[in-house]
Amino acid sequence: MIKESIILKEFKSYLSLEKNLSKHSVEAYMSDVLKFSDFLKSNGSDISIADAESKHISGFIKTLFELELESSTINRIISGLKAFYQFLNYAQIIQHHPAETIETPKIRRKLPVILSVEEIEKMISQIDRSAAEGERNYAIIETLYGCGLRVSELIELKISHINFKENFIKVVGKGNKERLVPLGKPAKKAILNYYNNYRKNISTIPKYEDVLFLNKFTKPLSRIMIFYIIKDLSQKANIQKTISPHTLRHSFATHLIEGGANIRAVQELLGHSSITTTEIYTHLDREFLRENILSFHPRNKKYQ
């Protein structure tokens, strides 16, 4: 069987030379195929992308849904996979087209799933904190739920963006917009424990030395890895809901509002609108946000 690296190289040439696609389009197609390849490997499968069947592609698409990606993103990834397998079939590398019958899904909007405070406590209690991975996962859950971060914001969180003295973290959100989010006591304690006992002792390449959460290979965690951590904990806690990392963000906002927090403050915390960079207003915003998250977040109430 032809090596996967050679197949990918030939596919890239096919897109550029025969299909005459732009550099941006070629990169998008290649990214989509690599996502599927990473999915197969992350599931412990020794199946190459050339040997994948329709059931593997369907499982991958199901995971994309569970990650709550935008419908346009999911549809584009499916299109990328169809183009890839069409190429393999055309080049006679495979005899059938496993993505041919995969339909582009129509995604209906639905109300987000919310976890109760008790369910989140049950998930947290399932974490084995006797090892480095457990302390890392504990800090991940406390940060997701305690700060309302998107999963992309969590995996890109930098150590230098955490101000333990002022109890704020700088978050880089969509469109590279920055916002300040107060760091509550549970999340701060969890991050400090993970950092002081494990993270600061990990040596990694300069590119990743400022990234807070790393995997066992000293590289940043992937979105899918965070999803698996959440899914595993929810199953252990016997939670009968389909949840994802974004569920903790929804729960963060819902619990704050139900507890009495100012809706405008919650919008700011979620990054739906930017915090002014003018110094005096930044100071006022910090105090306003700090008061809301510390007063109304369920985990912070427990630690008061």
C-alpha positions in Angstrom: 0.0 0.0 0.0 1.2 3.5 -0.8 2.4 5.5 2.2 0.0 8.1 3.5 2.5 10.9 3.2 2.9 10.1 -0.6 -0.8 9.9 -1.1 -1.3 13.3 0.5 1.6 14.8 -1.5 -0.1 13.5 -4.7 -3.5 14.8 -3.7 -2.0 18.2 -3.1 -0.4 18.2 -6.5 -3.7 17.1 -8.1 -5.5 20.0 -6.5 -2.9 22.5 -7.5 -2.1 21.3 -11.0 -5.1 19.5 -12.4 -7.9 21.3 -10.5 -6.0 24.6 -10.6 -7.3 25.6 -7.1 -5.9 28.6 -5.3 -3.3 28.1 -2.6 -5.9 28.9 0.1 -8.3 26.3 -1.3 -5.6 23.7 -1.5 -4.6 24.3 2.2 -8.3 24.1 3.2 -8.7 20.7 1.5 -5.5 19.3 3.0 -6.4 20.5 6.4 -9.8 18.7 6.2 -8.1 15.4 5.2 -5.5 15.7 7.9 -8.3 16.3 10.5 -9.8 12.9 9.5 -6.4 11.2 9.6 -5.8 12.6 13.1 -9.3 11.4 14.1 -8.4 7.8 13.0 -5.1 7.9 14.9 -6.6 9.4 18.1 -9.1 6.6 18.2 -6.3 4.1 18.4 -7.0 2.9 14.9 -4.3 1.5 12.6 -6.5 2.2 9.6 -5.0 4.6 7.1 -7.1 7.2 5.4 -6.9 5.2 2.2 -8.4 2.1 3.9 -11.1 4.0 5.7 -14.7 3.0 5.1 -18.0 4.9 5.2 -18.6 3.9 8.9 -15.3 5.6 9.8 -16.2 8.8 8.0 -19.7 8.8 9.6 -18.1 8.4 13.0 -15.8 11.4 12.3 -18.8 13.5 11.1 -20.7 12.6 14.3 -17.8 13.8 16.3 -17.8 17.1 14.4 -21.5 17.5 15.4 -20.7 16.8 19.0 -17.9 19.4 19.0 -20.7 21.9 18.0 -18.8 23.2 15.0 -20.5 25.6 12.6 -22.6 24.0 10.0 -20.6 25.7 7.2 -17.4 24.2 8.7 -18.8 20.7 8.8 -20.1 20.9 5.3 -16.8 22.2 4.0 -14.9 19.3 5.7 -17.3 16.8 4.1 -16.7 18.4 0.7 -12.9 18.1 1.3 -13.2 14.4 2.2 -15.4 13.7 -0.9 -12.8 15.4 -3.1 -10.0 13.4 -1.5 -11.7 10.0 -2.0 -12.8 11.0 -5.5 -9.1 11.6 -6.3 -8.1 8.2 -4.8 -10.7 6.5 -6.9 -9.7 8.4 -10.0 -6.0 7.5 -9.3 -7.0 3.9 -8.9 -5.5 3.8 -5.3 -8.9 2.6 -4.0 -11.6 0.6 -5.8 -14.7 2.3 -4.3 -15.6 5.8 -3.0 -16.4 5.5 0.8 -17.6 9.2 1.0 -19.8 9.1 -2.0 -23.0 8.2 -0.1 -22.2 10.6 2.8 -24.9 13.4 2.6 -24.2 17.0 3.5 -26.2 17.4 6.7 -28.8 20.1 7.4 -28.2 21.3 10.9 -31.2 22.6 12.8 -30.7 25.1 15.6 -31.6 23.8 19.0 -31.4 25.1 22.6 -28.0 24.3 24.1 -27.6 21.6 26.7 -27.0 22.9 30.2 -25.5 21.0 33.1 -26.8 21.6 36.6 -24.3 22.6 39.3 -24.7 19.2 40.9 -23.8 17.5 37.5 -20.7 19.6 37.2 -19.7 18.7 40.7 -20.2 15.0 39.9 -18.0 15.3 36.8 -15.2 17.1 38.8 -15.4 14.3 41.5 -14.6 11.7 38.9 -11.1 13.1 38.2 -8.2 11.1 39.5 -5.9 13.8 40.8 -3.1 11.4 41.9 -1.3 12.0 38.6 -0.2 14.9 36.5 -2.9 14.2 33.8 -5.6 14.3 36.5 -4.4 17.6 37.9 -4.3 19.0 34.3 -7.8 17.8 33.6 -9.0 19.2 36.9 -7.6 22.6 36.0 -9.1 22.3 32.5 -12.6 21.7 33.9 -12.3 24.5 36.5 -11.1 26.9 33.8 -13.7 26.0 31.2 -16.6 26.3 33.7 -15.1 29.0 35.9 -14.1 31.4 33.1 -16.6 30.4 30.3 -13.9 29.9 27.7 -14.4 28.5 24.2 -12.4 25.3 23.7 -10.1 27.1 21.2 -9.4 29.8 23.8 -8.5 27.1 26.4 -6.1 25.2 24.3 -4.3 28.4 23.3 -4.2 29.9 26.8 -0.8 31.2 27.6 0.9 31.2 31.0 2.0 34.8 30.4 -1.6 35.8 30.0 -2.5 34.7 33.6 -2.2 37.5 36.2 -2.4 35.6 39.6 -1.8 38.9 41.5 -4.8 40.7 40.0 -6.8 37.4 39.4 -7.4 37.9 35.7 -6.6 36.1 32.5 -6.2 37.6 29.1 -8.2 35.6 26.6 -7.7 35.9 22.8 -11.0 35.1 21.2 -12.6 35.1 17.8 -11.0 37.5 15.3 -8.0 37.8 17.7 -10.1 40.1 20.0 -8.8 40.2 23.5 -10.8 40.3 26.7 -10.1 40.1 30.4 -11.8 37.4 32.4 -11.7 37.3 36.2 -10.1 34.2 37.7 -12.1 32.8 40.5 -10.6 31.0 43.5 -11.4 27.4 42.4 -9.9 27.9 38.9 -6.9 29.9 40.2 -6.1 27.2 42.8 -6.4 24.4 40.2 -4.2 26.2 37.7 -1.6 27.0 40.3 -1.5 23.5 41.6 -1.1 22.0 38.1 1.5 24.6 37.1 3.6 24.5 40.2 3.6 20.7 40.6 3.8 19.6 37.0 3.7 22.2 34.2 6.7 24.2 35.1 8.8 21.1 35.2 7.9 20.1 31.6 10.5 20.9 29.0 9.2 21.7 25.5 10.2 23.4 22.3 10.2 27.3 22.4 7.1 27.4 20.3 5.0 25.8 23.1 6.9 26.9 26.2 4.2 29.5 27.0 1.2 27.3 26.4 -0.4 26.2 29.7 -2.1 22.9 28.9 0.1 20.3 27.2 -0.3 16.6 26.3 2.1 13.8 27.2 4.1 14.7 24.1 4.6 18.2 25.5 2.5 19.7 22.7 -0.8 21.7 23.0 -4.0 19.7 23.4 -6.3 19.4 20.5 -10.0 20.3 20.4 -10.9 16.6 20.0 -8.8 15.7 23.1 -10.7 18.2 25.2 -13.9 16.7 23.9 -12.8 13.2 24.9 -11.8 14.4 28.4 -15.3 15.9 28.9 -17.1 12.9 27.4 -15.2 10.4 29.6 -15.9 12.4 32.8 -19.6 12.7 31.9 -19.9 9.0 31.3 -18.2 8.2 34.6 -20.5 10.6 36.4 -23.5 8.8 34.7 -24.8 12.0 33.1 -27.4 11.1 30.5 -26.9 14.1 28.3 -24.9 14.7 25.1 -22.4 17.3 26.1 -19.2 18.9 24.8 -16.7 21.4 26.1 -19.1 24.1 24.9 -21.7 22.8 27.3 -19.5 24.1 30.2 -19.5 27.5 28.6 -23.3 27.5 28.2 -23.6 26.3 31.8 -21.2 29.1 33.0 -23.4 31.8 31.4 -26.7 30.2 32.5 -25.7 29.8 36.1 -24.4 33.3 36.3 -27.6 34.8 34.9 -29.8 32.5 37.0 -27.8 33.5 40.1 -28.5 37.2 39.4 -25.5 38.4 37.4 -25.8 41.4 35.1 -26.5 40.2 31.5 -24.2 42.9 30.2 -21.3 41.6 32.3 -22.0 38.0 31.1 -21.8 39.2 27.5 -18.5 40.8 28.3 -17.2 37.6 30.0 -18.2 35.5 27.0 -16.5 37.8 24.6 -19.6 38.8 22.7 -18.5 42.4 22.8 -15.1 43.9 23.4 -13.7 45.5 26.5 -12.5 49.1 25.9 -8.7 49.5 26.0 -8.8 52.9 27.5 -7.1 52.6 30.9 -9.7 54.2 33.1 -12.6 52.3 31.6 -10.6 49.0 31.6 -10.2 49.5 35.4 -13.9 50.1 35.8 -14.7 47.1 33.7 -12.4 44.9 35.7 -14.1 45.7 38.9 -17.6 45.3 37.4 -16.7 41.9 35.9 -14.9 40.7 39.0 -17.9 41.6 41.2 -20.3 39.7 39.0 -18.3 36.5 38.5 -17.1 36.3 42.1 -20.6 37.0 43.5 -22.7 34.9 41.3 -20.7 31.9 40.0 -21.7 28.7 41.9 -18.1 27.4 42.4 -16.9 30.8 43.8 -19.8 30.9 46.3 -18.7 27.5 47.6 -15.2 28.9 48.2 -16.3 32.1 50.0 
